[in-house]
């Protein structure tokens, strides 16, 4: 790309509605990745004056609520450019699976990932972790398929964030492996993995990245007439069947969205048998109402999510397994408006109330042993200009346990300010962000029953945190270079501080550390991307160091096997909590802070030839515990994936070969996991408003084990599986 000296340019035109042919005022007109912009006047006319050093090639963005964004590439070889009449299309409802977003169009970093349209459909599974498992450096942490959670570059729990349209899911999935992510994949139309400076817009602890899901019924999608979207599907390995029905009902300047969703699965199967008590039953109902004004909208959403699911049995915990019943009710208020306030062009207010409860039953019991509830109030305001985002967030949580679970009732209050800024500086794009805040954790200090902790250690804690990131981006001909640094601070979770009791579903007795300090991680990532049609490749390297990294470590392990009905071979050992669990004992786990690092590399290569495409991904992650001079536990092994894709008219055929290496770098008490080789075949048919996808996964019924599964000693992962997914819009 060449560069010109500072000159004056004049870009003009008139914006009209493509359907009504009428002019539109107050449309945002701006140059992508700069702070240069204007709006149309009362007759739809705009005149954008530029007096700045810019690249010869620019992208002019035209954006308005209720309309599809239009991007016009321009060459600044002329000082005056009159675009004449420009027609923009109303934002209509599409069959989202047909539409494919370009990775480069939507991502701010080379390592960002966007799954939507056909690519999402080819990977779609019953949970978000398995759906993402064919991407670089993403593992699956599980205790059965239903409870699967993604692991990004070795980070899990609350070192990565999972959001629905930018808001937290409000469940207890971060607190324990047996707590599900309350999100049904039939409701998801796009998944983004956001890394680098922009990740801090979502939270302070996003070193692993942000997984943001876009959900059906978003108020930004406005329809002109009644629409219905139907999704039906099923899969063979758990005899699962699911359906999603969505109605879009316009009423003058208002719109009503109604969703009904159900999913039922039986126990999952593997090449060597069935894993008992891994069933699930899910129902989800959602009602949304939006009032559209000329330059704004107001939206209300009510959602009810119910799920019953099973945790398989184990001789280390509950010999008959555990059943969990949960209910989550959500109320959302959203306001969005186009404004002219200083340089800000957009203003958003979001309020999210989530009431979450679940009960844990020993299998076949009529009475729960543990009940957990969490009420979340989240309030966020945000101003946005072409290159600047500023906002504030208040998050209040109330946690209450009942039964055989001794973590105290607790209130949490988190206040934060955040910002993101992007600036062109001497032909570089500079990106910066910050998030600063104050967290109050206030446990109830009366009527506490503890076994391993002292009651005096249960006290109010406060934490002040500051996370920041700085990055740059440079395009040189066919190359793009990204690099960023980040420091994150994470306050300990309630369970990491004050847990002192058995956890039914995770086969463990967990003990907190009340004196934990802020976890700090310092990271750097560098990437290079080359694109020369038909060939492109990217290489990304990352390194993260933490002087204080939380781990829930097993305190010991019995070397002799326990036989049900006989006395325990390690009777009296202090690393076991005696009298807990249906078998009378549970291993103890305690939170520990260690010095650690996680580093890795990701390589992607793609080649296109006519209707053929080949894509190769390689990813490697390695973690070290410097305090104990051991590898970090639960790091996903090296993975290679090769896709061969052929497109013929309305059909796509995809053969996917996956090689997962063995994992022999083991933390304390971890066990070796052998390598595996999997073959999948995917057929996709799309025509106008219909889409059908057939996934044939693990065609050769390979017996393979997931290193991050807590039940890998019981059973391997799913064997041969056929998944069929059908969508239609009418």
N, C-alpha and C positions, 0 to 999 in steps of 0.2 A: 504494500500500500504506500503510495506516495503522499507527500504532505505539501500543502501550499502555504504561502505567506499569509499573514493576517489580512483578510479582505472582507468586504461587506456583501452579503447575499440577501436576496429577497425571495421568499417562497410564499405563494398565495394560492387561494382556491376557495371553492364553495362546497359545503357539506350538505348532502341531501339524504333523506330516507329512501332506500332502494325500493320499498314497497309502495309508499304513498307519494313519492317524488316531491315531498315538501322539504323546505330547508330546516336545519336544526341549529339552534343557538347553544352556546356554552359547551361545545364539544372541545375536549382537551386535544391540543396539537403540540407534539413535542419531538425533539430529536432523541432517539434511544441512547441511553448511557451518558446523557448530559443533563444540565439543568436549564437548557434553552427550550422555551415553550410559550404557547399563547392559547387563547380560546376563541371560538367563533362568535361573531356579533349576532344581533337579533335577526339578521337575514341570512345567517349561516356562513358569512364570509370571514376569512382569516388572512392575515398578512404577518408572516414571521420574518423578522429582521435579525440577521446574524452578523456580528462584527467580531469574529474570533477565529483563531487558527483551528481549523477542523480538517479531518481527513477528506480526501476527494470523494469517498464513498460513504454515505450516511443512510440511516434508516429513519424515515418519518413515521411516527406512530399517531394514529387517530383513534381516540378512545372516548366512550360515552356509556353510561349506565343503560342497560337494556339492548346494547348493540355489540356485535362482534368487533374486537379490535382489528383495525386494518393497518398493516405496515407496508409502506411504499419505499422501496430502495431508490435513492437519488444519487446522481452524479453531479458534483458541484463545479462542473467545467464552465457553466454559465452563471453569471451573477444574478440574473433574474429568472425565476422558474415559476410559470403560471400553470397550475395543475388543472385549472378549469373546474368542472363539476365532478365531485367525488361522491359516489353513492356507497353508503355503509348499510350493512344488513342487520335487521333486528336479531337479537340473540334468541335463536329458536332452539327448541329441544331436539337433540340429535340422539341417535342410537350410539351411546358413547363408545361402545366397543369397536365401532367401525373407524372412528377417527383416531389417527395416530399422531402424537405430538413428537416433534424432533427433539432428540436429547439436547442438541446445541441451542435450540430456540428457548428452552425453558430453564436451563441450568446456569448458575453463576460460577460454578466450579466444574472443571473437567471431570472430577470424580463424583459429581452429583448423578443421581439416577432418577429417571422418570419412567414409570410403567403406566401406560394407558392404552386404550384401543386394543388393537390386535395383540400387541405384546403382553398386555395385562391378561387378556383372555387365554393366551397360550400358557401362562404360568399360574392361572387362578386356581386356588385351593380353598379348603375350608377355613384356613387361618392365615393371618398375615405373614407369619414366619415362614411357612412352607411356600407361600406364594413368592416370597423374596429369595428363597434358598438357591435359586439358579443365578443369582447375581454375585459379583466378586466380593469375597471376604465377608459373606453373610452366613452365619451358622444358625442352628436351631436348638434352643435350650428347651427340654421337654421332660414331661413325666407321663407320656402318652400324647397322641396327636392333638387332642382337644386343648391341652394346656400349652401348646408350643408358643415360644417367644423368640423373636429375632435376636441374634448376637452380631453386632456390627464391629468388625475389626477387633474382636476379643472383648468388647464392652457390652454389658447387659444391664438389666435392672434400670436404675434411674441415671445411668451414665449415657443413655440415649433417651430421646423423647418420642412418644407415639401420640399423634394428635389427630382429631377429626375436624377438618376445616379450620385448623389452627388452634383448636381448643382441646384441653386434655380429656382423656377418656373417662376419668373420674372413678376408676375401679381400684382394686388392690393388687393388680398384677405385678407391680414393682416390688411388693413386699415379700413374695414367696413364689416358688416355682409352681405350686399347685393352684395358684389363683389365676384364672383365665383373663385374657384381654377381652373386655366386653365390646366386641366389634364383629359384626357379621360381614363377610366378604361380598355377599350379594348386594350390599348397600354401597360398595366402594366403586368409584368410576376412575380413580387415578391414585397412584402412590408416588410421592416424591421423597427421595432421600436428599436432604439438604445438609451441606457441610460448609465449613469456612465461616467468614464473618456473619453471613445472614442467619446462621443457626442460632445466634444469641438473641434474635427477635422472639424466639420461642421459650427460652429458658437459659439459666446460667450454667447448667451442667451438661451441655450438648457436645462434649468432646467426641463422642461416638457418632454423632449426627442426629438429625431430626427426621423421623418418618412421619410425614404429613399425608393423610388420606383425604381425598375429596369425595364427598358423600352425595348421593342422589338427593334431589330436593333443595339444592342450594338456591337461595333467593336471587342470585345473579342470573339464573335461567328463567326467562319470562316467555310464556307461550301465548299465541294469539287465539288458539282454539283448543278445545278439550283433547287431551292426549293420554294414552295409557301405555305403560311399559311393563312387559311381562318377562320374567326370567324363570326358567325351570332347569333343574339339573339333578344329577346324582352321580355317585361313585361306588365302585364295587368293593373296595377293600374293607369298608365298614358298613356296606349296604345303606349308605347315606342317601337321603333324598331331600331336596330343598326347593323353595319357590319364593319369589319376590314379586309383588304386584304394586305398581305405583300409578296413581292418578294425578294428573296436572289439570286443575280446573280454574280457568280464568273467569273472573267476574268483574267486568269493566276494568278499572285500574287496580284491581286486587287479584290475588291468586291463592288458591287453596291446593296444597299438596298432601296427599294421603298415601301412606305406605303400609302394607301388610307383608310380613316376612316370617317364614317358618323353616326350620331345619331340624331333621332327626337323623341320628347316626347310631348304629349298633356298635358292639365291641369291634375294635380293629383287628385285622388279621395280619399275619406275617408268613414267610415261607415255611416256618416250622410250627405254626399253630396260632391260636387266638389269644389275645391279651385280654383277660377277663376284667370287667368293670372299667371299660374305657368308652362307654356310651355317652351320648349327649342329646339333649332336647332343648331347642331354642325357639323362642317366639319374640318378635319385635314389631311394635306398632308405633307409627309416627304420624303426627299431624302438624302441618306447617301453614301459616297464614302470612301473606306479604301484601302490604299496601305500597304501591308504586306512585311516587310523585314525580314531578318533572326532572328534578335533579337529585333525588334521594329515594330511599325506600326504608320501611320499617317492617321487621320480620319477627314472628313468634314461632317457636317450635316446641312441641310437647312430644316426648318419647318415652315408651315403656319397653324395657328389655328384660326378658326372663330366660333363665337357663338352668337346667339340671344336668349334672355331669358326674362321671365317676373317676376316681383315682385308683389304679391297680394296687393289689396287695403286695406286701413285702415281708419277709421274715425279720427285717430290721425295724419294722414299725407296726403296721396294722395288718394282721394276717388275713383279714377278710376284705381289705380295701376300705375306701372312704367315699361317701357320696356327698356332693355339695349342691345346694340349691341357692340361687342368687336372684335378686331383683334389683333393677336399676331404673329409676325414674329421673328424667331430665327435663328442665325447662330452660329455654334460651330466648334471649332478646337481642336482636341485632339492628343497629341503625347504621346506614351508610349514606354519605352525602358528598356531592361535589361542592367544593367551597373555594373561595378566593381569600385566603387568610395568610398574610405575608407571602411566602413562596409556596405554601401548602395548597394542594389542589383536592385533597381527599380527606375525609374525616370519618372515623368509625368508632362506634361504641358497642361493646359486647358484654352481656351479663349471662353467666352460665351457672345454674343451680343443679347439682347432681346429688340425689339421695341413693346411696348404694348400701345393700345389706346382703350378707350371705350366711348360711348355716351349714355346718359340717357334721355329718352323721357317720358313725361307724356303720359299715355296710349291714343292711337288714335291720337296723335299729329304727325305732319309731321316734326317738327323742334325740335332739341334737346335743353334741358334746361341746361345740364351740359355735358362737354366733359373733360376727364382726360387722360393724356398720361404719360408714364414713359419709358425712355430709360435706359437700364442697360448694363454696360460694366464690365465684371468680368474676371479677369486674375489670375490664380493660378498655382504655381509650387510646386511640392512635391517630396521629396526623401523618400525611404522606404527601411528598412532592415528587418531582420527577427523579430526584436522586437522593432524597432524604426521608427517613422514617424516624419519628419520635413518638414515644408512648410511655404509659404508666400502667401498672397492673397491681391489683389487690387480690390475694388468694387466702381465703379462710377455710380451714378444715377442722372438723370435729370427728374424732375417732373414738369408738366405744366397743369394747369387747365384753362378751358374756360367756360364762361357762369355764371350761378347763383351759384357760388361756390367760396368762398373768401379766401381759403388757398393760400398763395403766391407761385409763381414759385420758385423752389428751386433746388440747386445742392447739392449732398451729395458725400463725398469722404471718404471711409473707408479703412484704411491700417492696416493689421494685420499679426502677426507671430503666428504659432501654432506648437504644438508638442505632441507626445504621446510616452510613454516608458513603456515597460513591462519587468520585471526581476524576475527570480526565486531567492528567498532569504530565506534560511533556511526552505525549503519545502513549502514556501508561494509564490504565484504569486503576485507580487506588480505591480500595474498599476498606472500610473501618467500621467497627461496631463495639458496643459496650453494653453491659447489664450490671447494675448495682442494686443492692437491696439489703433489707433487714428482715431476719427471720426470728420469730418468737415461738419456742416450743414449751408449752405449759402443761405438764402432766398433773393428774390428780394425785395428791400426796397422802391422802387418808385411805384407810381400809385396803391396803395393798398386801397381798400375800406373795412373798418371794422365797425362793429356795437357795439361789446362788448369789444374788445381789443383796446389798445392804439397803434397807429402806431409806437411809439417810442420803443415799446416792441418787434417789429419785427427786430431781429438783428442776426448776425452770432454767432453760438454757436460751441464750440469745446469740445470734451469729450475724455478722456483717460481711457481705461478700461483694466482690468486684471481679467480673469476668470481662475480658476484652479480646479483640482480634484485629489484626491488620493484614491486608492482603493486596496483591497486585496482579494485574492481568495485562498481557501484551500480545498483540497479533502482529506477526511478521510474515507477510506473504501467506503461505499455506500452513504456517505453524501458529499455534496458540500456546502461551506459557502462563501457568497459574502458580502462585506460591502464596502461602499465608502462615501466620503464626497465631497462636491462641493460648490464653491462659484461662482456665475455668476453676471456679470454686464451688464445692458442693457441701452443703451441711448434711450431717448424718440423718438418716431416716429414724423415725420413732423406734422401729424394731432394732436397729443397730445400736441404739442407746440403751433401751430399757426392757428389751425382751428377756423373759426368764420363765420359760415354760415350753411344753410340748407343742409341736406343730403336727396335727393329725396327718395331713396329706403329704407332707414332704419327708416323712420318716425321720424326723430330727427333733432334738430338744435344743432350743436356741437360746443363747445367753448374750445379752448386749454388753456394751462397754460405755458406761455413763459419762466418761470423761473424754470421749472422742472430740477432736477438733475438726476444723474445716478440711475437707479433702481438696488438695490442689493438684492440678495437672497442667503441664506446659507442653504444648504440641506444635509441630511444624509439618506442613505438607507441601510438596512440590510436584507439579504435573506438567507434561508436555503433550500436545495433541497435534497430529499432522493429518491434513485432509486434502487428498488429491484424487478426485473421483477417477477410477472406481475403488481406490485403496485408501484406507485410513488406519491410524493406530494411536494409542495413548499409553503413557507410562505414568504411574503415580507412586510416589514413595511417601511414607509418613513415619514420624517418630514422636512418641509421647512419653514424658517422664513425670513421675509423681513422687514427691518426698513423703507423702502420707496417703496411702491408697487402702481403702477399706476392703477387708475380706472376711467372710464368715467361714472360718476354718474348722475342720473336724479336729477334735481334741485328741483323738486316738482311734485305733481300730484293732479289733480282736483278730488274731491270725488264724484261729481255729474256727471251723464252721459251726454255727448254732443249728441244732436240730430241734424242731418244734416238738414239745412234749418231754424234752430232756432238760437237765440243768444247764445253765449257760457256762461255756468253757472259760469265760473271763469274769465270773461272778466276783463282785466287790471292786472292780476296776473303777477309778474315779473319772474316766472319760466316758462313762455310761451313766445315764440317769435311770436309776432302778425304780420300778413301780409305775413307769409311764408306758403308754402304748398298750394295745390289746395283748401283746405278747409279754408285757411286763418290763420292757426296757427300750431305751432309745439312745442312740449315739448323741453325745453333746457336741454342739457347734458354738464357737464364740467369735465375736467380731474382733478383728485385729487390724491395726494400721501398719502397713509395710512400705518400704521404698521399692518402687517398681518402674518398669518401662515396658511399653508395647510398641513394636515397630513392624513394618511390613511393606509389601510392594504389590501393585496391581498392574497387569498388562492386558490391553485389549487390542485385537487386530481384526479388521473387517475387510472383506473384498467383495465387490459387486460385479457380476457379469451378466448382462441382459436380465433374464428372469431368475438368476441364481444369486445366492448370497451365502458367504461363509463368515462366521464370527467365532473367534477364539478368545477365551478369557482365562487368565492365570492369576491366582491370588495366594499370597503367603503372609502369615502373621506369626509373630513370635513374642512371647511375654516372659519377663524375668522378675523374680522376687529377690531383691538384693538383700533384704533383711535376713531371710532364712537360707540364702544361697541356693535357691531352687527355681525351676521354671514356675511361672504363674499357672494356677489351675484353670481348667475350663477354657482353653484357647482353641478356637476352631482350626482344624488341620488344613494343610495346603490343598487347594482345589483347582482342577482344570476342567473347563467346559468347552465343547466344540459343537457349534450349531451349523447344520447344512439346511438351507432354506430354498425352496423352489416355489415360485408364484406362477399359476396358470389360470388366466382369466379371473374368475371370482374366487378361486381357491388358493390356499397356501398350505404347503407341506413342510414340516420341520422335523428333522432327525437330530436329537440332542444326545451327545455322548458325554458322560460325567465321570471324571476320575477323582475320587477323594482319597488322598494319601493316608497312610497310617499315622497315628499320633503316638510318638514314643518320647516326646518331651513332657514329662509328667510332674505335676505338683505332688505335694505330700498326700498320700492315700489315694491318688488317682490310679486308674488301671489302663493298660495298653488297649488301643483300639486298632484293629487291622484295617487295611485299605479296602476300597470297593470300586467297582466299575459298573455304572448304570447306563441303560439305553432307554430313551423315551422317543415316542413318535407322536406328533401333533398334527391334526388336520383341521383347517379353519375355512369356513365358507361364509362369505359376506355378500349381501345384495340389498342395496337400498336400506330398508328398515329391519332387516333380519340378519341374524348371525348365529351360526352353530359351530361349536368347537368340540372335537373329540380328542382327549388326551389318553394315550396309552403309555402309562408310566411303569418303569422297571419291567420292561417286556419279558426279560429272561428270568424273572422271579429270583433275582439275586438276593442272597442272604447277607444283608449288610447292617452294620452297627453304627449308630451315631455317637460320636465321642461325647457330645454334650447332653446326652439323654441320661436321666437318672435311673432308668429301668433297663439299660443296655445289658445288665447282668441277668435280666429275666427273659427278655425277648429282643430279636432284631427289629428293624424298622419294617414298614409296610412292604409287602411283596407286590406282585403284579396288580395293577390297578387301572381300571377304565373309568374315566371321568367324562361325562357329557354335559355340555352347557348350551342352552338355547335362549336367545333373547329376541324379542320382537317389539317394535314400537308402532302403535296404531292409534 
